[in-house]
């Protein structure tokens, strides 16, 4: 690695053998496919790491990552750079409309706690949206209680999510009444950021979890609601089918799985009943 302030950074192109090496690493580690069509994205994100560490060439950076003992730590940054995905508050709003109806029909008169999982939570917008929705339901049914487990493979996303601070533009999808109730503005008028209120943050636990290689034993029969949206679309068919089985095992009786609008659930064993497009009910051995 070159550390001189005046080191020339060369924009050498990403070679195909290096692209394949990176793609194989990302898929084996995170299950995410990086086909040839993603070459431009891979190169642009690697270029940022090349510049950050002052490597003269992209090839020398890649060699450092995979061929030196010190490169093992940098692989986490490489993984982070290539697996960060877009998210937003109240994305695919019809899911939250269905969730409100489901809660009212199934939990309105019950005083039990439910657990929700935002799998692939990115920077936390989905998890905090779920928390806000649960708090709204709790206002109507005070005996109701909940917790939200939010996981991602990106360490920087988890760090961002735990801070719970977002630019004002990000909260546009949030209803004005909910903004006043659950979002805090900075006292500095020039600061356009907002922070989630303590009551929104408190029920949410953010943690690192690898959906492909993680230990699922502690998740068995734990959740009433799982959101895994726009995540499985990046996986191969074998991994998607395996995740379907694991989500089924992680849900309690009557649990729901929500996936992204551009995704199709790969369910070769018929473990779920489709209630709506992208909304699935856990099927039990006794049927629906």
C-alpha positions in Angstrom: 0.0 0.0 0.0 1.2 3.5 -0.9 0.8 6.1 1.8 2.5 9.1 0.3 0.3 12.2 0.1 1.5 12.7 -3.5 1.0 9.1 -4.7 -0.6 9.0 -8.2 -3.8 7.0 -8.2 -4.3 5.3 -11.6 -7.7 4.5 -13.0 -6.8 1.1 -14.4 -9.8 -0.9 -15.5 -11.2 -3.8 -13.5 -9.9 -7.0 -15.1 -12.3 -9.9 -15.8 -10.3 -12.4 -13.7 -10.4 -9.9 -10.7 -14.2 -9.3 -11.2 -14.7 -13.1 -11.1 -12.6 -13.4 -8.0 -14.6 -10.7 -6.2 -17.9 -12.0 -7.4 -17.0 -15.5 -6.1 -16.0 -14.1 -2.7 -19.2 -12.0 -2.4 -21.5 -14.9 -3.3 -19.7 -17.5 -1.1 -19.7 -15.1 1.9 -23.0 -13.2 1.5 -25.0 -15.2 -1.1 -25.2 -12.2 -3.3 -24.7 -12.7 -7.0 -22.5 -10.2 -8.9 -22.9 -11.0 -12.6 -20.9 -9.4 -15.4 -23.7 -6.7 -15.7 -22.6 -5.4 -12.3 -19.0 -4.8 -13.4 -19.4 -1.0 -13.5 -20.9 -0.9 -10.0 -18.2 -3.2 -8.7 -15.4 -1.1 -10.2 -16.8 2.3 -9.0 -17.2 1.0 -5.4 -13.8 -0.6 -5.3 -12.3 2.6 -6.7 -13.4 4.4 -3.5 -11.6 1.9 -1.4 -8.5 2.1 -3.6 -8.4 5.9 -3.1 -9.2 5.6 0.6 -6.2 3.4 1.1 -4.0 5.2 -1.5 -3.2 2.2 -3.7 -1.7 3.2 -7.0 -3.8 0.8 -9.0 -7.0 -1.1 -8.6 -5.2 -4.4 -9.2 -2.8 -3.7 -6.4 -5.7 -3.0 -4.0 -7.4 -6.3 -5.0 -4.1 -8.2 -4.5 -3.8 -6.7 -1.1 -7.3 -7.8 -0.2 -6.9 -11.4 -1.2 -3.2 -12.1 -1.0 -1.9 -10.6 2.2 -2.6 -11.3 5.9 -3.6 -7.7 6.4 -6.2 -7.9 3.6 -8.5 -10.0 5.8 -9.8 -7.0 7.7 -10.2 -5.0 4.5 -12.5 -7.8 3.1 -15.1 -6.6 5.6 -14.9 -3.1 4.0 -15.1 -4.7 0.5 -18.1 -6.7 1.5 -19.7 -3.6 3.0 -19.0 -1.5 -0.1 -20.7 -4.1 -2.4 -23.7 -5.1 -0.3 -25.2 -1.8 0.7 -28.7 -1.4 -0.8 -31.3 1.3 -1.1 -34.1 1.6 1.5 -36.6 4.2 2.6 -39.3 4.8 5.2 -42.7 3.3 4.3 -41.3 1.6 1.2 -44.1 -0.5 -0.5 -46.8 1.2 1.6 -49.4 -1.5 0.9 -47.4 -3.9 3.2 -48.0 -1.6 6.2 -51.7 -1.2 5.3 -52.0 -4.9 5.4 -50.0 -5.1 8.6 -52.4 -2.7 10.4 -55.4 -4.8 9.4 -53.6 -8.0 10.4 -52.8 -6.6 13.8 -56.3 -5.4 14.4 -57.8 -8.7 13.4 -55.4 -10.9 15.4 -53.9 -8.9 18.3 -56.4 -6.2 19.2 -57.9 -8.0 22.1 -54.8 -9.9 23.2 -52.2 -8.7 25.6 -49.3 -10.7 24.4 -46.0 -9.6 23.0 -45.0 -10.1 19.3 -41.6 -10.1 17.8 -40.8 -8.7 14.4 -37.7 -9.2 12.2 -36.4 -6.8 9.6 -34.0 -9.1 7.8 -31.6 -7.1 5.6 -32.5 -3.9 7.4 -29.9 -1.7 5.7 -29.7 1.7 7.4 -32.7 1.1 9.6 -35.6 2.9 7.8 -37.7 -0.3 7.6 -37.1 -1.3 11.2 -38.1 2.2 12.5 -41.2 2.2 10.3 -42.2 -1.1 11.9 -41.6 0.4 15.3 -43.7 3.5 14.5 -46.5 1.3 13.3 -46.4 -0.9 16.4 -46.4 2.2 18.6 -49.5 3.5 16.8 -51.3 0.2 17.3 -50.2 0.3 21.0 -51.9 3.7 21.4 -55.2 2.0 20.5 -54.5 -1.2 22.4 -52.2 -0.4 25.4 -51.9 -4.0 26.5 -50.1 -4.9 23.3 -46.2 -5.1 23.4 -43.6 -5.7 20.8 -39.9 -5.8 19.9 -38.1 -5.5 16.5 -35.0 -7.5 15.6 -33.1 -5.8 12.7 -30.2 -7.4 11.0 -27.8 -6.7 8.1 -24.5 -7.9 6.8 -23.2 -4.4 6.5 -21.4 -3.1 9.6 -21.6 0.5 8.4 -25.4 0.2 7.8 -25.8 -1.2 11.3 -23.8 1.7 12.7 -25.9 4.2 10.8 -29.1 2.6 11.9 -28.2 2.7 15.6 -27.5 6.4 15.4 -31.1 6.8 14.1 -30.3 10.1 12.4 -31.6 10.8 8.9 -31.6 13.7 6.4 -35.0 15.5 6.3 -35.5 14.4 2.7 -35.5 10.8 3.8 -38.7 11.2 5.9 -40.9 12.5 3.1 -43.0 9.3 3.1 -43.7 9.6 6.8 -47.2 11.1 7.6 -47.0 14.6 9.1 -48.8 13.5 12.3 -46.3 10.7 12.8 -43.4 13.0 12.2 -44.6 15.3 15.0 -45.2 12.4 17.3 -42.1 10.3 16.7 -39.3 12.4 15.0 -37.1 14.9 16.7 -35.7 18.0 14.9 -32.3 19.5 15.7 -32.3 22.7 17.7 -29.8 24.0 15.1 -32.0 25.5 12.3 -29.3 24.9 9.7 -29.3 21.2 10.5 -31.7 19.4 8.1 -31.5 16.1 10.0 -34.0 14.4 12.2 -33.6 11.7 14.9 -36.0 8.9 15.9 -37.6 9.6 19.3 -36.4 7.4 22.2 -39.7 5.4 22.2 -39.1 4.5 18.6 -35.5 3.4 19.1 -36.0 1.5 22.4 -37.8 -1.6 21.0 -35.4 -2.0 18.1 -32.3 -4.1 18.4 -29.8 -3.9 15.5 -27.2 -6.6 15.0 -25.0 -8.1 12.3 -26.3 -11.3 10.8 -25.4 -13.2 7.6 -28.5 -14.8 6.2 -26.4 -17.4 4.3 -23.8 -18.4 6.8 -25.3 -17.2 10.1 -26.4 -19.3 13.1 -30.2 -19.6 12.8 -30.7 -21.8 15.9 -31.6 -18.8 18.2 -34.2 -17.7 15.6 -36.3 -20.9 15.7 -40.0 -20.2 16.3 -39.3 -16.6 17.4 -41.1 -14.2 15.1 -44.7 -13.3 14.3 -43.7 -11.0 11.5 -40.7 -11.2 9.2 -39.9 -8.5 6.6 -37.2 -9.6 4.1 -37.8 -7.3 1.2 -35.6 -6.8 -1.9 -32.9 -9.0 -0.4 -33.4 -12.5 -1.9 -33.5 -11.1 -5.4 -29.7 -11.0 -5.2 -29.4 -14.7 -4.2 -29.2 -17.8 -6.3 -32.1 -20.3 -6.4 -30.6 -22.7 -4.0 -30.0 -20.1 -1.4 -33.5 -18.6 -1.9 -35.2 -21.9 -1.4 -33.1 -22.5 1.8 -34.0 -19.1 3.1 -37.7 -19.9 2.6 -37.3 -23.0 4.8 -35.4 -21.0 7.5 -37.9 -18.2 7.6 -40.7 -20.8 7.9 -38.8 -22.3 10.9 -38.3 -18.9 12.4 -42.0 -17.9 12.4 -44.5 -18.8 15.0 -47.9 -20.4 14.2 -49.8 -17.9 12.1 -46.7 -15.9 11.3 -46.4 -13.7 8.2 -43.5 -13.2 5.7 -43.3 -10.1 3.6 -41.0 -10.0 0.5 -40.2 -7.3 -2.0 -42.6 -6.3 -4.9 -40.1 -7.5 -7.5 -39.5 -10.8 -5.8 -41.1 -14.3 -6.1 -40.9 -16.6 -3.1 -39.1 -19.8 -4.0 -41.1 -22.4 -2.1 -40.6 -25.9 -3.6 -42.0 -27.6 -0.4 -45.2 -25.5 -0.2 -44.4 -24.1 3.3 -46.4 -20.9 2.8 -49.9 -19.8 1.7 -49.9 -16.6 -0.4 -52.4 -14.1 1.1 -51.5 -11.3 -1.3 -48.7 -10.8 -3.8 -45.5 -10.7 -1.7 -47.3 -11.5 1.6 -47.2 -15.1 2.9 -48.7 -17.0 5.8 -46.8 -19.8 7.4 -48.5 -23.1 6.6 -48.6 -25.6 9.5 -48.7 -29.4 9.3 -52.5 -29.1 9.8 -52.9 -26.9 6.7 -53.5 -23.2 6.7 
